[in-house]
Amino acid sequence: MIFGVAKELITPYFKTNISCTGAFGYPFEGIHDDVYVKAVVLQDDKTKGLIIATDLLFHNRTFFLWAKEYANKKYNVPKEQVVVNHSHNHNAPSCFGYDDDHVSQEYEDFLKERLERCIDRAFANTFEGEMSYTAVEEYFLNINRRRLMDDGTIQNRPNPLGPKDSMVDILKVCDKKGRIRILMVCYSCHPATYPDLLEISSEYPGRLCHKLEDTFYGCTAVFLQGSGGNVKTNISSRGDRYVRTTYDEIDEMAMILQSKITKAILNQPFSKVDLDLGGVEFEIPLEVEPAPREYFQNAIGKRPSKPLLDRNAIRILENYDTMESTVILHGGILKLSSDLCIAHTGGEPCYEVEEIVTKALENIKVIFSGYSDAIAYIPTDKLIPEGGYEVDSFLEYGNKGPFKIGIDQKVYDAFNSGKKKLFG
């Protein structure tokens, strides 16, 4: 089995805006730590796969298309065997997909060039090796953020009893000399702690990778964000509220995760992954319930600190009669072996979405990766009537209304059909 890995710096060398810290429209004032794009090449005796991970908030679909087109054209990687994941880091440079008016085309061009160079270096840095898998539980670092209040509303507040994915998936790749060359870690937890509103940082996912690379010299660590849509860091919770954290608190969270992962690597059995690559992609049309025109009229000027909402409301009103009432959720499966896969979706999937996907892929071990693009939060039929930010934030994403009930079956059918194609 052949593997390759590389990372490229995507910290800008010119001023550009921060993605989503609340300081909208202001260029960054400092760089606390760098942000990267990383690429992992997989190759069995028949075909190839490619996994791309970034320290960005996310990006619209064009980033995924860049990666697929480039890898397919230059290295013959089947397009359906490419996975893209963004860590959802809020202290990253602005990219297309969220608040496009504040995006720098100069940064977009720089980002595309660095993505291509990263893929090139990963294919130049191939080696023969062996992949293995394990998982560990880390229950205390993440917390559900949908809390039922006394007035019957769901608010964005810590909910210790709410559902969440507490498993940390670990893929380890060693070369023929037994050295760990690649560590891929998948965890579900929204990295929105805002240590400094105008500093670039890779937040806890990036810090975790730094620590793992320090521990295992010569290794490249890659973070995949899972079903973090309705799950946030426990370090940012204070009673019934969330607060901004310090970099020291982020460092402590990363240290705990790194310690868990290191202990697993040193003491826990791993299952060998005999690469048998395959892939499938699909589109899942999700219907929205159009909000009345009055909703968008009343939204204009309501939150001056977030001009994105005004721009989206105006655009929707101007195109109200012609706008689609469907949002396309892109999904796919990268088969790693006969009993292991990476299931991936766009948007910000809530944990309940991962549960549906896992059920659809019954008897297959699933590493769930969301955040391949920036279409919307993805709730489930249970969450939609409850409301709350993950349901009601459709204006923030420029959609005409919240999703209609009917998501569960569509997601299940798409992934179950994909399972049959790949696994028989």
N, C-alpha and C positions, 0 to 999 in steps of 0.2 A: 504494500500500500504506500502511496506517495502523498506527501503533505507539503504545504508551503505556507509561509506566513510573512507578513510585513505590516508596518505601521508608518503612517506619514503625518507630519505635523499639519494641522489645519487651523492653528491659531493665526489670525490675520496679522500681516506686517504693516497694515494701514488702519486708520480709524473706521470702524463700522459699528452698527448698533447691537445691543444685547437683545436676545430673543424674547424673554418673557419674565423679567424680574419685577415689572411694574414701572420701571423707568423707561417708558416707551418713547422712542424717538430721540434718545440720547446716546451718543457714541460711548463706548467703553472708556474708562479712565485708567484702568490698570489690568495687568494679567497676573492673577494669583498663581495659577498653574495652567499648563498647556492643554489643548484639546487635540484629539487625533481621529483619523480614520484608520481602521485596521481591516486586513483581508486574510482569510484562511482558505487555502486551496485543498481540496480533497480529490483523490484520484484512485479508483480501483483499476482492475484490468480491462474495463470496458468503457468507462466514461469519467466525467469530472463533475465536481460541484464547487461552489464558491459561496462563502459567507462573508458579508461586509457588515462591520459595526462602526458606529461613530459616537462621538461625545456631543452630538447635537440634540437640540430639543426634538426635532423631527424635520421632515422636508416633504414637499409635495411629491407626487408620483414620478416627477422627472428624474430624481436622484436614482430611483430603482431602475428606471429605463436606461439611464447612463450606464449603470453597472452591468445590466444584462446585455445591452447592445455591444459594449466594449469587450466584455469577456467572451461573448459568443463569436464576435467577428475576429478577434485577435487570437483567442486561445481555444476556440471550439467548445466552450462550455454551454450545454443546453440551457436555454433561457429559463426553463421551468426548474432548473437546478441551481438557481441563485437565490440566496436569502439576504435581505437587507434589514438591519435593525438599528434604530437610534435610541440612545439611552434615556432620552427625554430630559436632558440636562437643561434647566432653565437659565443657567448662566453662560450659555453658549452664544456665539455670534448669530445674528438674525439670518434666517434662510426663507426661501419661498415656501409657503405652506401655512404660515401664520403671520398676520399683519404685514402683507406684502409691500405696503407703502414704505416701510422702513428698511427694506432689504437693499443691499448694495449689489449691483450687477458685477462690480469688480470682485466682490467676495464670491459670488456664484461662479464666475469664471475660474477663480483661484481654486475653489472647492472641486470643481469638475476636473481640473488638471491634476490636483493632488489625489483624487480618487483613482484616476487612470494610472498615475505613477505607483500608487500603492498596489494595485492589481499587478502591474508589471513586476514590481519587486517581489511580490509573493510568488509569482511563477518563476522568477529567477532564483528564488531561495527555496527550492524544493529539496526534499530528502526522503529517504525510505524510513518508515517508522510504523508505530502501532498506536491505535487509539483505544481508550478504555473509558468506561462511564461509571459514575456513582452519584449519589445524592445525599445531602445532609439536611437536617431540619434546623432552621433558625427562626424561632417563634417570636422573639421579643423585639426584634429590630423594626418590623413593619406592623402597621395597624390599619384596620378598615377606617375609612373616613366618612361613611354615610351614617349619621346618627339621627335616630327618630326623636324629635323634640316633643315637649308636653303639648304643643299646639297642633301636633299631627304632621308637621312638616319634616322633611329630611334636610339636614344641614351639613355643611362640610366641617365636621368636627370629629374628634377621636371617638371611635366606637370599639372598645376592647373586645366585645363579643361578636363583632361582625366577621363575616367570612373573608378569608384571604389565603393566598398560597404561601406557605411557610417553608417550602422545600427549596433548597439551592441545588440546581443541577450542575454537575461538573463533568466536562469532557477533557481528558488528558491525552496529549500526544507525546510519545517519547521516540527519540531516534534510536538507531541501531546500537548506540553506545549506552542506552538507558537514560539519557539526559532528557528532562522535561523541556520540550521546545514550545509547546502550545498549551495553554489552559483556557478553556472557554467556560464561563460561569454565567448561568441564567438565574435571575432573581426578580421577583415582582415587588417593586416598591418605587413610588413616585419620588424622584429626587428634586423636590421643590422646597428647599430650606432657605434660600436667599441669603447667604452669608454676607454678601455685599452686592448691592443692586447694580453697580457699574463696574464690577470686576469680572473678567473672564475666568472661569474655573470649570473643571470637569466634574465637580461635586463628588458624592460618595462613590459612584461607579468608577470614575477615573482614579480616585485615591486607592480604591481596592486593587485596581490593576497595578498601580505603582508598587504597592506593598507586596503583591504576589511576585512581581518581577524582581523585587529586591530579595525575596526569600529564595526564589529558584532562579539563580543566575543563568542568563541566556534564554530564559523563557519569555514569550510574548503572551500577555494576559488579555483576554477579550471578554467584554461584558455584553450580555444580551438582556434587554429589558423584557419582562414577561407581561403578565396581566396586571399592570400597575395602575389601571384607570381609576379604581376606587380604593387604592391602598397607598398610604403615605408613611414617612419615617416616624418612628416612635420618638426619636430624639427631638423632633419639632413639636411634640404634644406637651401641653401643660394643662392638666386637668381636663376641662371640656373645650380647650382651644388649641390652635396651632400658632406657633411663634417663629420668628426668624432665628436661625441657629448661628453658632460661630464655626469657624474652620476647625477649631479644636474638637468640637462635637462631631463634625463630619469625619475627622481623622479617627476619633474613637469608634464610631460606627464601622468604618472600614477596617479598623484593627480587629474588631470582634469577628467580622465576616472572614477576614484573612486567617485568623486563628482557627476558626472552624474548618475552613477549607484545607489549611495546612495539616491539621490533625487527621482529617480524612485521607489526605494523600499519603501521610506517613503510616497510618494505622488501620485504615479501613479497606476492605477488599473492593477492587474495581472489576467490572465485567468487561472482558475484551469485546471490542466492536469490530467485527469482520465486515469491512466496507462492502456494501452492495447497493450502490447509489442509484437513485431514481428520483423523479420529481414530477409534480403536477401543480398546475395553477388554475384558479377559477375566479369568476366574478360573482358576488352575491348581491343582487339588487335589493336594497332596503328601502321600503316606502316610508315617506314622512307625512305627517298630518300638517298641512299648511296652516300656519298661524294667520289670523286675520290681519289685514292691512293696518288696522289700528294699533296692533302690537308693535309694528316696526315704526310707525309714526310716533308713538309714545316713547320709543326707545331713544330717539334722537335727542341728544343733549342731556340724557338722564345720568350718564357717568362720564363727566369731562375728563377724568383721569385715564380713561380708556377709549381714545378716539377711534380705535378699530371698530367698536360697536356702532358708532355713528356712520362710518363709511359703509359697513356691511348693511345696515338698515336702509340707507339711501340707495345702495345698489340693488337690494332686493325689491324695494318699492318701484324703482325704475324698470325692473324686469319681472315684476310680480306675475303677470299673465303668461309669460313665456318660460319661466323657470321650471325645470324638471322637479317633480315631486318624488324623485328617487335618488338615493345616494349609493354609489357602488363601493361595496366592501371587497377589497382584493384579499384573497387568501391563497394558501398553498401548503404543500407538504414536501419537505426534502427527506427522502428515505435515506437513512444512514446504514441500516442493516435490516435483517429479516424481522427484527422486533424492536427497532428504535428509530425515531424520526424527530425532525424539527417541524412542528406545525406553526405556520406564521400567518399573521393578518396585518392589515393596515389599521389606522386609527389608534385610539386609546382603549383597548378592550378591558372591561371590568372582569374581575376574577370569575364571575359566573359564566362568562363567555368561555373561559378556559375549561371550566367544568363540562360544558356542552361538547367542546371539541374533544376532550379526553374520553367522554362517553362514546362519541362517534368513532373514535379510534380504539375501541375496546380491544384489549389483549396486546396492544402495541404501547411501548413506553414512549411517552410524549414529552419532549422539551418544547414548551409553548413560548413563542416569541411574537410579541405585538410590535406596534410602532414602526411599521415599514413605510408609512406615509402619514398624512396629517388630515384625514377627512373629518373626523369627529370622535367624540367618546362613543364607544359601542356598549350599550346596556343590553339587558335581556328582557324578556316579556315580564318577568317578575318586577324588575326595577322601574319599568316605564310608568305604570300607574302610581308608583310611590313618588315620582318626581325627584327633585334634588338636582345638584349641579350637573352631574353626569348625563342627566336627561334633558335639562332645561338650558344647556349652554349652546344650543344650536345656532344662535345669532353670532356667537363668538367665532364659529366656523363657517359663517356665511351660508348656512342652510335655511330653507324656507320654513322649517318647523321641526318639532321633535319626531323621533321615529315612532312608527305604528307598531303595535303588537304583531308578532309574526316572525320575529328575528330568530327565535330558538330553533324552529323547524328548518328554516333556510340554512342556518349555520350547520346544524347537524347533518342535513342531507348533503351539503357540499363536501364536508370533510369525510363523511361516510362513503360517498361516491369516490372520492380521491383515494381512500383506503383500499377500496375494491380494485381500483386500477393499479395501484402500486404493490399491494400485498396479496391480492387474490382473494 
